[in-house]
Amino acid sequence: MRRTFCARLGLSALLVTGSLALGTVPAGAQGEPAPAPSAADAPHAINAINAQVERQLGDDSAGTYLDRRTGKLVVTVTSEAAAERVRAAGATPERVSRSAARLAAAMDTLESRAKITGTSWGVDPRTNQIAVQADQSVSARDLARLHRVADSLDGAVRVSRVPGTFKREVAGGDAIYGGGSRCSAAFNVSKGSTRYFVTAGHCTNLSANWSATSGGAAVGVREGTSFPTNDYGIVRYTNGSSPAGNVNLYNGSYQEISSAANAVVGQAIKKSGSTTRVTSGSVTAVNVTVNYGDGPVHGMVRTTACSAGGDSGGAHFAGTVALGIHSGSSGCTGTNGSAIHQPVREALTAYGVNVY
């Protein structure tokens, strides 16, 4: 982070943000439809309905997305029975031809026949397809192979090029330092009276001890890390601080965080990081696999809330709802390109902690 924190304060505002990307930054560098919710409650209400639908339908739905024109949650289904259950939950059903199982089979085929560094794929329920992206490091030969595999899947997969290259970006919101690199904490979390912060696993892989300033006294110690496959880690505060559970908005104010949820395609989100500060965008795909050069990650979320080098490990959020931990990006400029986050609920469950 840009501010200086003394050891006693620890990372009280640190968790405050995050962004994404992955490139190491040297330390010292930078029945009836439910009524529409109010603007303040909208993110929480949308994510709550989405979670309810996921529990009730499971594989009977091929994915959900937010209709940006109406603000309503749309749930893709392949049967009228499932559609009725969606209406009862207060969402809008949409009949589609490809089931969840068929989309999962398409991703399995990509995994076995087209696992190419520099590619990512995930579910886009708005088109009932698997959306594949290939960055500029993918050769013409590999791109042709990717298209051949996609063409064999009867329209279930679409392929597009994105500028730049998929990379992890070590850095983010209010900065943390460890192993000679800079990252960002995503959210402050707790288990009983013990305080922690969660961040990207590719960051916590670098060091056991973390400080709030480059070369400063340690404020926390790593208690868990997972990368590749996942991209999350957890650090326990060891300096006696009890930091607030909020996110830095870089305008003198902070966003309180009161719950955590899985992101919904079409949902508007924000990202906060030390390099790009606060950026905005929307969710474009879920259940995303990204083939980084040092290993794949699975079950991620693709957004347009862009970042730059030095934003990794930070916070993706919608209002008071925590959504993700920044992982990586490719070709990010404004709201163009792809930004990737690790769903935060998975990390909370893995470590038995909660946002507050």
LINJO-V848416 format. One record per pair of residues at least 24 apart in sequence whose C-alpha atoms are under 7 Angstrom apart, sorted by the first residue. I is the first residue (numbers start at 1). J is the second residue. Records with the same first field share a line. If there is no record, write none. Layout:
BEGIN
I = J  J
END
This chain:
BEGIN
1 = 173  174  175  274
4 = 213
5 = 212  213
7 = 217  219  239
8 = 239  241
9 = 241
10 = 212  219  239  241
11 = 212  243
12 = 242  243  244
13 = 174  243  244  248
14 = 174  175  185
15 = 174  185  186  187  188  197  246  247
16 = 173  174  186  187  246  247  248
17 = 172  173  174  185  186  247  248  272  273  314  315
18 = 172  173  184  185  186  271  272  273  311  312  313  314  315  316  326
19 = 172  173  271  272  273  307  311  312  313  314  315  326
20 = 169  172  307  308  311  312  313  314  326  327  328  329  339  340
21 = 167  168  169  170  307  308  309  311  312  326  327  328  329
22 = 167  168  169  170  309  312  327  328
23 = 167  168  169  170  309
24 = 169  170  181
25 = 170  171  181  182  310
26 = 180  181  182
27 = 177  180  181  182  214
28 = 214
30 = 275  310
31 = 87  88  89  90
32 = 87  88  90
33 = 87  90  91
34 = 90
43 = 318  319  321
44 = 321
46 = 73
47 = 261  262
53 = 86  89
59 = 100
61 = 99  100
62 = 99  100  125
63 = 125
64 = 125  264  265
65 = 125  126  264  265  266
66 = 264  265  266  267
67 = 266
68 = 266
76 = 125
96 = 128
98 = 128
103 = 129  130  156
106 = 153  156
114 = 146
116 = 291
117 = 291  292  293
118 = 165  166  291  292
119 = 290  291
120 = 288  289  290  291
121 = 288  289  290
122 = 285  286  287  288  289
123 = 285  286  287  288
124 = 284  285  286
129 = 156  157
130 = 156  157  158
131 = 157  158  159
132 = 158  159  160
133 = 159  160  161  162
134 = 160  161  162
135 = 161  162  163  164  165  166
136 = 162  163  164  165
137 = 165
162 = 331  337
163 = 330  331  337
164 = 330  331
165 = 330  331
166 = 292  328  329  330
167 = 292  328  329  330
168 = 312  327  328  329
169 = 309  310  311  312  328
170 = 203  309  310  311  312
171 = 309  310  311  312  313
172 = 273  274  275  310  311  312  313  314
173 = 272  273  274  277  311  314
174 = 273  274
175 = 212  274
176 = 210  211  212  213
177 = 210  211  212  213  214
178 = 206  207  209  210  211
179 = 206  207
182 = 310
183 = 310  311  312  313
184 = 311  312  313  314
185 = 313  314
186 = 313  314  315  325
187 = 245  315
188 = 245  355
189 = 353  354  355  356
190 = 353  354  355
191 = 352  353  354
195 = 236  237  242
196 = 234  235  236  237
197 = 234  235  236
198 = 232  233  234  235
199 = 232  233  234  313  314  325
200 = 231  232  233  312  313  325  326  327
201 = 225  226  227  231  232  233
202 = 227  231
204 = 233
228 = 295  296  297
229 = 296  297  298
230 = 297  298
231 = 297  327  342
232 = 347
245 = 355  356
248 = 272
249 = 278
250 = 277  278
255 = 320
256 = 320
257 = 320  321  322  356
258 = 320  321  355  356
259 = 320  321  322  355
260 = 321  322  323  345  355
261 = 321  322  323  345
262 = 323  343  345
263 = 323
268 = 318
269 = 316  317  318
270 = 305  316  317  318
271 = 305  315  316  317
272 = 314  315
273 = 311  314
274 = 310  311
275 = 308  310  311
276 = 307  308
279 = 305  306
280 = 305
281 = 305  335
300 = 340  341  342  343
301 = 340  341  342  343
302 = 338  339  340  341
303 = 338  339  340
304 = 335  336  337  338  339
305 = 335  339
306 = 332  333  334  335  338  339
307 = 332
END
